[in-house]
């Protein structure tokens, strides 16, 4: 329609072509069409401006430079300006495998100048031929034959002066293809000198053939060199990779750069080639050039979140924080919204120390995400507030905001349980040290002190056994969870806390490497009453009559509620009191959990463990737990890292490692391009 309206109005076609070139800037044919359109409706200067814009975008396209040179020859009267245009073209794309079309235009232009008498410098044409003979062109043999024909009708002085001859001889000697000089007489005839020049030219031609034999074979296998939206065949991608590997191994930096630029015309939609190009430049300390390439990649692949985030990581690595923020902003602006983009922006601001910007990114993400992504962002933000900002209250606010957005999201309630469990176990360092000293002294004095040590409450021991079993079942998944916890920005303070908790667990288990003794320590750790109240409040909201959680989710919540009371309050009576609402189908039948609790109570009574039962009942009345410190810490870790998914059984099983899989996926992405070794994605 724009073409049909073009004769009457030039604007519709101009706008249509501009829109198309904005989306596909490497389509050189549409640049030519736009330039022709401007030449027809405007003037030559407007067309020249279009061509300059075109070679700025696809400057390594032989076809683009060829049509531009045709325009210059036809439109400009200044031969010097035309010659400069040809020199610009052959400098960039003269070594292209199919650059013979451009060189032919250059030779025709110079030969026309000789024929018209405008120029009498035959050596300029011979110099072009000698430049061509040093390049890996497809038509290299044809140019050698043409040069022989051209030189047959010319005098030696018209082919090469003595300075150029000496320069060529020295170059050949440097490359290991020296030609013996047959001169030495003061009066040398023209035939001998011409023969010597032809020997030098032939040596140059043969050296190019031997040097570029393997490259010419690789080039001949490549079928597509122009851009097209149609995907490339896997075999074609392998051919381009093989060519790039050869260039990196045998060529100078300028030639490798030219090879990458030529490759990125047909392969511009494949991020791996962009990343490989960036890594090549970065390895040679060409950071500015690598940044420019990354900027082009971000514009070309502006809908690929992974490319934008890789650009942000690169800019942050080299201290360009503004550019890194711009790349993250471009990634978060894409729709549908990406969890990885929001996390990258949050973590970038955290590493920069800008808490306000970090919280703004979190708030924006909470409004855009839903489902599992919302739950993970909430968990990540809550951990940052607790461990990085030291603001548990702000973490609770974030969780409440997310619950208002999706009150029926069970994973969000898991985050709330994790947050309430974080402050549940309280350690008294002085009491720990005193207990350790007393235990070690007792073990050294009496080997039987182990039997007199306090036994853990029944509920706590059950939680510890459950943690041990799930750890065995979780296997590798738990290791991935630990890695995720380290990468999520806990900082040095968090590491100290983890080390302290591990040391406390070792002490509670009675591990003494120096005395090689195993003792039971009366624990100085207990479940804080206030923390226990927060945890119970979360469970009460989950199982309340007005809860919007599905029935299956509420049933799982009641099971976890009973387990938490059993582990932390050690009260069988309190656990039994948490039942389904009256009238529900599950209220009229006895669950296997109640049977398990009764069985545990009967076993405790039959075994005569009255002391542990009395201690658990006393602590359960006040909502605080007393028991073995290792079991308490183990269950706290389990509660913080366990999320009950739909269909999970009882006792609660660790959720499918969806979050860890997402983290590993993007860590592997960055590791592939050599960035994750310094900048972990979630770090």
URKADA-V574165 format. One record per pair of residues at least 24 apart in sequence whose C-alpha atoms are under 10 Angstrom apart, sorted by the first residue. I is the first residue (numbers start at 0). J is the second residue. Records with the same first field share a line. If there is no record, write none. Layout:
I: J + J
This chain:
5: 36 + 40
6: 40
8: 40
9: 36 + 37 + 39 + 40 + 41
10: 40
12: 36
13: 37
20: 53
21: 299
22: 298 + 299
23: 226 + 227 + 228 + 299
24: 53 + 56 + 57 + 226 + 299
25: 53 + 54 + 56 + 57 + 58 + 60 + 63 + 225 + 226 + 227 + 263 + 264 + 265 + 267 + 299
26: 53 + 57 + 60 + 63 + 225 + 226 + 227 + 228 + 264
27: 53 + 54 + 56 + 57 + 60 + 61 + 62 + 63 + 64 + 66 + 225 + 226
28: 62 + 63 + 66
29: 53
30: 54 + 63 + 66
31: 62 + 63 + 66 + 67 + 70
34: 67 + 70
35: 70
43: 70 + 71 + 74 + 75
44: 74
46: 70
47: 71 + 74
54: 88
56: 295
57: 260 + 261 + 263 + 264
58: 87 + 88 + 91 + 92 + 260 + 261 + 264
59: 88 + 90 + 91 + 92 + 93 + 95 + 257 + 258 + 259 + 260 + 261 + 262 + 263 + 264
60: 88 + 91 + 92 + 95 + 98 + 224 + 225 + 226 + 260 + 261 + 264
61: 88 + 89 + 91 + 92 + 93 + 94 + 95 + 96 + 97 + 98 + 99 + 100 + 101 + 224 + 225 + 261
62: 92 + 97 + 98 + 100 + 101 + 225
63: 88 + 101
64: 88 + 89 + 91 + 92 + 101
65: 89 + 98 + 100 + 101 + 102 + 103 + 104 + 105
66: 101
68: 101 + 104 + 105 + 108
69: 101 + 104 + 105 + 108
72: 104 + 108
78: 108 + 109 + 112 + 117
81: 105 + 108
82: 108 + 109
89: 131
91: 253 + 254 + 257 + 260
92: 257 + 258 + 260 + 261
93: 130 + 131 + 134 + 135 + 136 + 257
94: 130 + 131 + 133 + 134 + 135 + 136 + 254 + 257 + 258
95: 134 + 135 + 136 + 137 + 218 + 254 + 257 + 258 + 261
96: 134 + 135 + 136 + 137 + 138 + 139 + 214 + 215 + 218 + 219
97: 135 + 136 + 137 + 138 + 218 + 219 + 224
98: 131 + 134 + 135 + 136 + 137 + 138
99: 131 + 136 + 137 + 138 + 139 + 141 + 142
100: 138
102: 127 + 128 + 131 + 142
103: 142
119: 157
120: 157 + 158
121: 149 + 150 + 153 + 154 + 156 + 157 + 158 + 159
122: 153 + 154 + 155 + 156 + 157 + 158 + 159 + 160
123: 157 + 158 + 159
124: 149 + 157 + 158
125: 149 + 150 + 153 + 157 + 158 + 159
126: 158 + 159 + 163
128: 158 + 200
129: 158 + 159 + 167 + 199 + 200 + 201 + 203 + 204
130: 203
131: 204 + 207
132: 200 + 201 + 202 + 203 + 204 + 205 + 206 + 207 + 208
133: 200 + 203 + 204 + 205 + 206 + 207 + 208 + 210 + 211
134: 203 + 204 + 207 + 208 + 210 + 211
135: 207 + 208 + 210 + 211 + 212 + 214 + 215 + 218
136: 207 + 208 + 211 + 214 + 215 + 218
137: 215 + 216 + 218 + 219
139: 204 + 207 + 208
140: 204 + 205 + 208
142: 204
143: 200 + 201 + 204 + 205
146: 197 + 200
147: 197 + 200 + 201
150: 193 + 196 + 197
151: 193 + 197
153: 193
154: 189 + 190 + 192 + 193
155: 189 + 190 + 191 + 192 + 193 + 194 + 195 + 196 + 197
156: 189 + 192 + 193
157: 193
158: 193 + 196 + 197
159: 193 + 196
160: 196
161: 192 + 196
164: 195 + 196 + 199 + 200
165: 199
167: 196 + 199 + 200 + 203
168: 196 + 199 + 200 + 202 + 203
170: 203
171: 199 + 200 + 202 + 203 + 206
174: 203 + 206
175: 206
176: 202 + 203 + 205 + 206
177: 202 + 203
178: 202 + 203
210: 249
211: 249
213: 242 + 245
214: 241 + 242 + 243 + 245 + 246 + 249
215: 242
216: 242
217: 241 + 242 + 243 + 245
218: 242
223: 262 + 264 + 265 + 266
224: 261 + 262 + 263 + 264 + 265 + 266
225: 261 + 262 + 263 + 264 + 265 + 266
226: 262 + 263 + 264 + 265 + 266 + 267 + 268
227: 264 + 265 + 266 + 267 + 268
228: 265 + 266 + 267 + 268
229: 265 + 268
230: 265 + 266 + 268 + 269
231: 265 + 266 + 268 + 269
235: 266
236: 262 + 265 + 266 + 269 + 272
239: 263 + 265 + 266 + 272
240: 272 + 275
243: 272 + 275 + 276
247: 279
252: 279 + 280 + 283
255: 279 + 280
256: 280
260: 292
263: 296
267: 295 + 296 + 299 + 300
268: 296 + 299 + 300
269: 296 + 300
270: 296 + 297 + 299 + 300 + 303 + 305 + 306
271: 306 + 671 + 672
272: 296
273: 297 + 300 + 306
274: 306 + 309 + 310 + 669 + 671 + 672 + 673
275: 671 + 672 + 673
277: 310 + 313 + 672
278: 672 + 673 + 674
281: 313
286: 313 + 314 + 317
287: 317
289: 313 + 314
290: 314 + 317 + 319 + 322
294: 322 + 326
297: 326 + 329 + 330
301: 326 + 329 + 330 + 333
302: 329 + 330 + 332 + 333 + 334
303: 330 + 333
304: 329 + 330 + 331 + 332 + 333 + 336 + 337 + 339 + 340
305: 330 + 339 + 340 + 665 + 668 + 669
306: 330 + 668
307: 331 + 340
308: 339 + 340 + 343 + 344 + 669 + 680
309: 343 + 668 + 669 + 672 + 674 + 675 + 680
311: 343 + 344 + 347
312: 343 + 347 + 669 + 674 + 675 + 677 + 678 + 679 + 680
313: 674 + 678
315: 347 + 350 + 351 + 678
316: 674 + 677 + 678
320: 347 + 348 + 351
323: 347
324: 348
328: 360
331: 360 + 363 + 364 + 367
334: 367
335: 367 + 368
336: 364 + 367 + 368
337: 364 + 367 + 368 + 372
338: 364 + 367 + 368 + 369 + 371 + 372 + 373 + 375 + 376 + 661
339: 372 + 376 + 661 + 662 + 665 + 680 + 681
340: 364
341: 365 + 367 + 368 + 376
342: 375 + 376 + 379 + 380 + 487 + 680 + 681
343: 680 + 681 + 682
345: 376 + 379 + 380 + 383 + 681
346: 379 + 380 + 383 + 487 + 488 + 680 + 681 + 682
347: 680 + 681 + 682
349: 383 + 387 + 388 + 488 + 682
350: 488 + 682
352: 387
354: 384 + 387 + 388
357: 383
358: 383 + 384 + 393 + 397
361: 397
362: 397 + 400 + 401
365: 397 + 398 + 400 + 401 + 404
366: 400 + 401 + 404
368: 401 + 404
369: 401 + 404 + 405 + 408
370: 405 + 407 + 408 + 409 + 410 + 411
371: 408 + 409 + 410 + 411 + 657 + 658
372: 410 + 658
373: 401 + 402 + 404 + 405 + 408 + 410 + 411
374: 398 + 401 + 402 + 405 + 408 + 409 + 410 + 411 + 412 + 413 + 414 + 415 + 658
375: 410 + 411 + 414 + 657 + 658
376: 401 + 411
377: 401 + 402 + 410 + 411 + 414 + 415
378: 410 + 411 + 413 + 414 + 415 + 417 + 418
379: 414 + 484 + 487 + 488 + 681
380: 487 + 488
381: 414 + 415 + 417 + 418
382: 414 + 417 + 418 + 421 + 484 + 487 + 488 + 489
383: 487 + 488 + 489 + 490
384: 489
385: 418 + 421 + 489 + 493
386: 487 + 488 + 489 + 490 + 491 + 492 + 493 + 494 + 496
387: 488 + 489 + 490 + 491 + 492 + 493
388: 489
389: 492
391: 418 + 419 + 421 + 422
394: 418
395: 419
405: 547
406: 541 + 546 + 547 + 548
407: 541 + 546 + 547 + 548 + 549 + 552
408: 547 + 548 + 549 + 552
409: 541 + 547 + 548 + 549 + 552 + 553 + 555 + 556 + 642 + 643 + 644 + 645
410: 642 + 643 + 644 + 645 + 654
411: 642
412: 537 + 538 + 540 + 541 + 548 + 556 + 642 + 643
413: 537 + 538 + 556 + 638 + 639 + 640 + 641 + 642 + 643 + 644
414: 639 + 640 + 641 + 642
415: 533 + 534 + 537 + 538 + 639
416: 533 + 534 + 535 + 536 + 537 + 538 + 638 + 639 + 641 + 642
417: 534 + 635 + 636 + 637 + 638 + 639 + 640 + 641 + 642
418: 533 + 534 + 537 + 638 + 639
419: 530 + 531 + 532 + 533 + 534 + 535 + 536 + 537 + 638 + 639
420: 526 + 530 + 531 + 533 + 534 + 563 + 634 + 635 + 636 + 637 + 638 + 639
421: 530 + 534 + 635 + 636 + 638 + 639
422: 526 + 527 + 529 + 530 + 531 + 533 + 534 + 635
423: 525 + 526 + 527 + 528 + 529 + 530 + 531 + 532 + 533 + 534 + 567 + 623 + 624 + 631 + 632 + 635
424: 500 + 524 + 525 + 526 + 527 + 528 + 530 + 531 + 567 + 623 + 624 + 628 + 631 + 632 + 634 + 635
425: 523 + 524 + 525 + 526 + 527 + 530 + 632
426: 499 + 500 + 503 + 522 + 523 + 524 + 525 + 526 + 527 + 628 + 632
427: 522 + 523 + 524 + 525
428: 499 + 503 + 523 + 524
429: 523
430: 521 + 522 + 523 + 524
431: 502 + 503 + 506 + 507 + 520 + 521 + 522 + 523 + 524 + 628
432: 503 + 506 + 523
433: 523
434: 506 + 507 + 519 + 520 + 521 + 522 + 523
435: 503 + 506 + 507 + 509 + 510 + 511 + 518 + 519 + 520 + 521 + 522
436: 520
437: 520 + 521
438: 506 + 507 + 509 + 511 + 516 + 517 + 518 + 519 + 520 + 521
439: 509 + 510 + 511 + 513 + 514 + 515 + 516 + 517 + 518 + 519 + 520
440: 514
441: 518
442: 509 + 511 + 514 + 515 + 516 + 517 + 518 + 519
443: 514 + 515 + 516
446: 516 + 517 + 518
447: 518
448: 517 + 518 + 519
449: 509 + 516 + 517 + 518 + 519 + 520
450: 518 + 519
451: 518 + 519 + 520
452: 518 + 519 + 520 + 521
453: 518 + 519 + 520 + 521 + 522 + 610 + 611 + 626 + 627
454: 519 + 520 + 521 + 522 + 608 + 610 + 611 + 626 + 627
455: 519 + 521 + 522 + 610 + 611 + 612 + 614 + 615 + 625 + 626 + 627 + 628 + 629 + 630 + 631
456: 565 + 566 + 567 + 568 + 569 + 570 + 608 + 610 + 611 + 612 + 613 + 614 + 615 + 616 + 624 + 625 + 626 + 627 + 630
457: 565 + 566 + 569 + 570 + 571 + 599 + 600 + 602 + 603 + 608 + 611 + 612 + 614 + 615 + 626
458: 562 + 563 + 564 + 565 + 566 + 567 + 568 + 569 + 570 + 571 + 596 + 599 + 600 + 611 + 612 + 615 + 624 + 626 + 630
459: 562 + 563 + 564 + 565 + 566 + 567 + 568 + 569 + 615 + 624 + 625 + 626 + 627 + 628 + 629 + 630 + 631 + 633 + 634
460: 565 + 566 + 569 + 626 + 627 + 629 + 630 + 631 + 634
461: 562 + 565 + 566 + 599 + 630 + 634
462: 562 + 563 + 565 + 566 + 567 + 630 + 631 + 633 + 634 + 635 + 637 + 650
463: 566 + 627 + 629 + 630 + 631 + 632 + 633 + 634 + 635 + 637
464: 630 + 633 + 634
465: 630 + 633 + 634 + 637 + 650 + 651 + 652
466: 630 + 633 + 634 + 635 + 636 + 637 + 638 + 652
467: 630 + 633 + 634 + 637
469: 637 + 650 + 651 + 652 + 653
470: 637 + 653
472: 652 + 653
473: 652 + 653 + 654 + 655 + 656
476: 653 + 654 + 655 + 656 + 659 + 660
477: 640 + 653 + 656 + 659
478: 659
479: 656 + 658 + 659 + 660 + 662 + 663
480: 640 + 656 + 658 + 659 + 660 + 662
481: 640 + 659
482: 659 + 662 + 663
483: 658 + 659 + 660 + 662 + 663 + 681 + 682
484: 640 + 659 + 681 + 682
485: 681 + 682
486: 662 + 679 + 680 + 681 + 682
487: 662 + 679 + 680 + 681 + 682
488: 681 + 682
489: 682
490: 682
500: 628 + 629 + 632 + 633 + 636
501: 629 + 632 + 633
502: 629
503: 628 + 629 + 632
504: 627 + 628 + 629 + 630 + 631 + 632 + 633
505: 628 + 629
506: 628 + 629
507: 626 + 627 + 628 + 629 + 630 + 631 + 632
508: 627 + 628 + 629 + 630
509: 629
519: 627 + 628
520: 626 + 627 + 628 + 629
521: 625 + 626 + 627 + 628
522: 625 + 626 + 627 + 628 + 629 + 631
523: 625 + 626 + 627 + 628
524: 624 + 625 + 626 + 627 + 628 + 629 + 631 + 632
525: 567 + 568 + 618 + 623 + 624 + 625 + 626 + 627 + 628 + 631 + 632
526: 566 + 567 + 568 + 618 + 622 + 623 + 624 + 625 + 626 + 631 + 635
527: 567 + 621 + 622 + 623 + 624
528: 568 + 618 + 621 + 622 + 623 + 624
529: 622 + 623
530: 622 + 623
531: 563 + 564 + 567 + 568 + 621 + 622 + 623 + 624
532: 622 + 623
534: 560 + 563 + 564
535: 560 + 563 + 564 + 622
538: 563
539: 577
542: 577 + 578 + 579 + 580
543: 579 + 580
544: 579 + 580
550: 583
551: 645 + 646 + 647
552: 643 + 644 + 645 + 646 + 647
553: 579
554: 578 + 579 + 585
555: 643 + 644 + 645 + 646 + 647 + 648 + 649 + 650 + 651
556: 643 + 651
558: 590 + 592 + 593 + 648 + 649 + 650 + 651
559: 638 + 643 + 649 + 650 + 651
561: 592 + 593 + 596
562: 592 + 596 + 649 + 650 + 651
563: 634 + 635 + 638
564: 619 + 622 + 623 + 624
565: 596 + 615 + 619 + 624
566: 615 + 619 + 624 + 625 + 626 + 630 + 631 + 634 + 635
567: 615 + 618 + 619 + 622 + 623 + 624 + 625 + 626 + 631 + 634 + 635
568: 615 + 616 + 617 + 618 + 619 + 620 + 621 + 622 + 623 + 624 + 625 + 626
569: 611 + 612 + 613 + 614 + 615 + 616 + 617 + 618 + 619 + 620 + 622 + 623 + 624 + 625 + 626
570: 596 + 612 + 613 + 614 + 615 + 616 + 617 + 618 + 619 + 620 + 622 + 624
571: 596 + 597 + 599 + 600 + 612 + 615 + 616 + 619
572: 596 + 597 + 616 + 619 + 620
573: 616 + 619 + 620 + 622
574: 619
591: 649
592: 649 + 650
